[in-house]
Amino acid sequence: MLRESGSSEEIVELPAASPTAAETAEQLGCPVGAIASSLIFDIGGTPLLVVTSGAHRVDTRLLARLLGVGRGKIRRASPEFVLRATGQEVGGVAPIGHPQSIRTLVDVALDEYDQVWTGAGMPHSVFRTTFAELVKLTGGESAVVAGA
């Protein structure tokens, strides 16, 4: 998955599954903000991937304005929807390697870190990257996804 996407990084297996950014950061010894969490949202049946800093929550009102859709149209996707869209289960979704292209927004807050860690498709695996490489690998758009 990584090589096909253009990354030279290696997948790192964590000692234990880490379903939260805080748990992942603790295992890696890095700031929680340097964890890039891949979240899938459902916009009327169409998936949206938001790769966000583990230091904050995605603001769906902000996303709705950014995307020009009604606030009620964006909701966190169900586990079944996530699996269909990404081929991966909640808790280990990677920002790449999906069966089909998914529109992706990458949180500009991740640019504050020299390196970020993101899921590699399993709850106990991650890979290191940078904000710029993450935007390139995902074909995503940089965006503010959380309020101040």
C-alpha positions in Angstrom: 0.0 0.0 0.0 2.7 2.5 0.9 5.0 1.8 -2.0 2.2 1.9 -4.5 1.2 5.3 -3.1 4.8 6.7 -3.4 6.1 6.5 0.1 9.4 5.1 1.1 8.4 4.7 4.8 8.0 1.5 6.6 4.9 0.3 8.5 5.5 0.2 12.3 3.6 -2.4 14.3 2.7 -1.1 17.8 2.9 -3.4 20.8 -0.9 -3.1 21.3 -3.9 -1.9 19.3 -4.5 1.8 19.9 -7.9 3.0 18.9 -7.4 6.6 20.1 -4.9 9.2 19.1 -3.8 9.6 22.7 -3.0 5.9 23.1 -1.1 5.9 19.8 0.9 9.0 20.8 1.7 7.4 24.2 3.0 4.2 22.5 5.1 6.3 20.0 6.3 8.9 22.5 5.1 11.8 20.4 2.6 14.7 20.9 -1.0 13.7 20.4 -1.3 16.5 17.8 1.2 14.6 15.6 -1.2 11.7 15.2 -3.1 11.9 11.9 -6.4 10.2 12.5 -8.4 9.1 9.4 -12.1 9.8 9.9 -14.8 8.9 7.4 -17.9 11.0 7.1 -21.1 10.2 5.2 -22.4 13.1 3.1 -25.7 11.7 1.7 -24.1 8.4 0.9 -20.8 9.8 -0.4 -17.7 9.2 1.7 -15.5 12.0 2.8 -12.1 11.3 4.5 -10.8 13.8 6.9 -7.3 13.3 8.1 -7.2 15.3 11.3 -4.7 16.1 14.1 -5.3 14.0 17.2 -5.2 17.1 19.2 -8.8 18.2 18.4 -12.2 17.2 17.1 -13.5 17.8 13.6 -16.1 20.6 13.5 -18.9 19.4 11.1 -20.4 22.8 10.9 -17.1 24.1 9.6 -16.9 21.2 7.1 -20.4 21.9 6.0 -19.6 25.6 5.2 -16.3 24.6 3.5 -18.0 22.0 1.3 -21.1 24.1 0.7 -23.6 21.5 2.1 -26.2 21.7 4.8 -24.9 21.0 8.3 -27.2 18.1 8.8 -25.9 16.4 5.6 -22.5 15.6 7.2 -22.4 12.9 9.8 -19.9 10.4 11.2 -20.1 7.3 9.1 -21.2 4.0 10.5 -18.6 1.1 10.9 -20.3 -0.7 7.9 -20.1 2.4 5.7 -16.4 2.9 6.6 -15.7 -0.7 5.7 -17.5 -0.4 2.4 -15.7 2.9 1.5 -12.2 2.0 2.7 -12.0 -1.8 2.8 -10.7 -1.2 6.4 -12.3 -1.4 9.8 -12.9 1.5 12.2 -9.9 1.9 14.5 -7.3 1.2 11.9 -8.3 3.2 8.8 -5.3 4.4 6.7 -5.5 7.6 4.6 -4.6 5.5 1.5 -5.2 2.1 0.0 -8.9 2.3 -0.5 -10.8 0.4 -3.2 -11.8 3.7 -4.8 -10.7 7.3 -4.6 -12.3 9.2 -1.7 -12.4 13.0 -1.5 -9.9 13.9 1.3 -9.3 16.9 3.5 -6.0 17.0 5.4 -6.0 19.1 8.6 -3.6 22.1 8.3 -2.8 21.7 12.0 -0.7 18.6 11.1 1.7 21.0 9.4 2.9 22.2 12.8 4.9 18.9 13.2 8.0 17.8 11.4 6.7 14.3 11.2 3.2 12.8 11.8 2.1 9.3 12.3 -1.0 7.8 10.7 -2.8 4.5 10.5 -1.6 1.8 8.2 -4.9 -0.2 7.8 -4.9 -2.2 11.1 -5.6 -1.0 14.7 -1.9 -1.7 15.7 0.0 -0.4 12.7 1.1 3.1 11.7 3.5 4.8 9.4 5.5 8.0 9.7 5.0 10.8 7.1 4.9 14.6 6.8 2.0 16.9 6.3 3.1 17.7 2.7 3.6 14.0 1.9 0.2 13.2 3.4 -1.5 15.7 1.1 0.4 14.2 -1.9 -0.2 10.6 -1.0 -3.9 11.1 -0.5 -4.5 13.6 -3.3 -6.2 15.6 -0.6 -6.8 19.2 0.0 -5.3 21.0 3.0 -8.1 22.5 5.1 -9.0 23.9 8.5 -11.2 21.2 10.0 -11.5 22.3 13.6 -12.5 25.6 15.2 -10.0 27.5 17.4 
